[in-house]
Amino acid sequence: MGGGNLSNLDLVKQCDDAYTGLPYYDALDTSQNGQSRDYIFAVDTCPVGYMDAKVVARLQASNLLRPAAWTLHGSNDNKSWTNLPLSSITYPDTLTWPLLRLELTPATPAERSKVLADLLATCREKDTFISLKAWRDELYPIYGPDRSVLCCIERAGSGLFGVNTYGVHMNVYTQGDAGEVLMWVPRRAANKPTYPGMLDNSVAGGLGVGEKPLEGLVREAAEEASLDEELVRSKVVACGTVSYHFRQRREPVVRDGVTHQPEMEFIYDLEVGREVLLRPGDGEVETFELMGVGRLKAALRAGEFKPNSGVMMLDFFVRHGILTAENEPDYLEISYRLHRKLPFPTM
């Protein structure tokens, strides 16, 4: 994803690219006649994701939506949806949405998870969706309004159903001889299924079913950067969250339809001494390099960072006073778009 001369706001828009000016009800792609091109994906009547019409059409064409487990609602089928997370802001508790809806209907989390697992396994076997070539054998949770897990989904399929996902990102940095910030920056392995060869955050990874943020961070730090668990636990600082709604439109994935990724990242900082060296551990990283702020800014402008990792770097700049209202004309928009309210129930 080259950019040449990307502004900081450009970097945010690349990641939070479902934005159209409304705070929540803005990710639905509509046609000229006002009908939605996106489907609502619902589990037991609770909306939990956005699905591109092409994705649903491929599932239909492959005869994968078994009536015993799935219900498809047309755009004129007005159905009341209850417990919508949107309701806490501007909408009533029960809405009538004139939208396309695909509903997963089995009664228990285990049954729903099996239906999703079988469907995605079949799609992978038949090469229905290119995005499933990045199969991880990792399960992501899908939460309901009471934070209970409604079901689980293979990580590689989460974007097809547009469900909220969660991860951890840690900035590991030290000080140079003049007290300047030097950031440990990895380059992703060339054989990674997503964003090969691009720059990333010091440590980053997804949170699977039942995994707490700090535990996930400690695991990723050891696997990716060979960082000692005791060092991480004793010195890491929790710095809040960054959230965004990313739509994957790159070829060849977009052939199957746009994939939605509303995501929340738990952010951590770890300041270390110059004696601490980060080393690739699990093969997902080629090299680590210490970069000063000038080099980081140049790499961001050039589009060298994975999209969401570039946004995490901007968050670090804001929190550490490197990016301010005085030196960034788009400071306010950047600041609030680093913290989008996700449209569906969260953990």
Summary of the structure (lengths in Angstrom):
residues: 347
radius of gyration: 20.6
end to end distance: 30.9
largest distance: 66.3
contacts: 1117
relative contact order: 0.18
helix: 30%
strand: 30%
